[in-house]
Amino acid sequence: MTDQARPPQEEIPGKPTSASRTTLSHIMTHNDTNLLGTVHGGVIMKLVDDAAGAVAGRHSGGPAVTASMDEMAFLEPVRVGDLVHVKAQVNWTGRTSMEVGVRVLAERWNESTPAQQVGSAYLVFAAVDAEGKPRRVPQVQPETERDRRRYQEAQIRRTHRLARRRAIMELREKRAAEGLED
């Protein structure tokens, strides 16, 4: 079937940022530590991916897979006994993909001190159907000034991702043309 013969796709109603925002909380134990006695970065990254995946699935209304982790910043160490809160929300949406922003907070499980930000990350998810093919996602509707700022920053990160990918592909093609294949 040609593109001209295909019926136009139904417009999917947009969703506000708050519709899929979530927090995942977990107490860190000795099983989560690295050789230095602090929580292993990979444990935090798994929690980040889990929370972001839940948000992406909620927003898109079905399965979504991690396409990339744009950035993961560890700001402070996390220790055994810390109650970690992973807060995630959709910052930006494309046709089939979404950027999910994640903030990681930690507080002592037995103290009433405020939680401290210990990390942040940006992940890109692709919505997929039952066969693993990309499917359309609702456009995110920023609700607050903070949401609008996050949307604009996400567009900048997307532009940089695409430019980086394009530059790498051009370099590889140039090297291949010069007979310098890896």
Salt bridges, closest charged atoms under 4 A:
ASP3 OD1 - ARG6 NH1 2.54
ASP50 OD2 - LYS46 NZ 2.90
ASP70 OD2 - ARG161 NH1 2.95
ASP70 OD1 - ARG164 NH2 3.80
ASP82 OD1 - ARG108 NH1 2.60
GLU99 OE1 - ARG157 NH2 2.77
GLU99 OE2 - ARG161 NH1 3.96
GLU107 OE2 - HIS85 NE2 2.49
GLU145 OE2 - ARG148 NE 3.04
ASP147 OD1 - ARG21 NH2 3.30
GLU153 OE1 - ARG149 NH1 3.04
ASP182 OD1 - ARG175 NH2 3.39
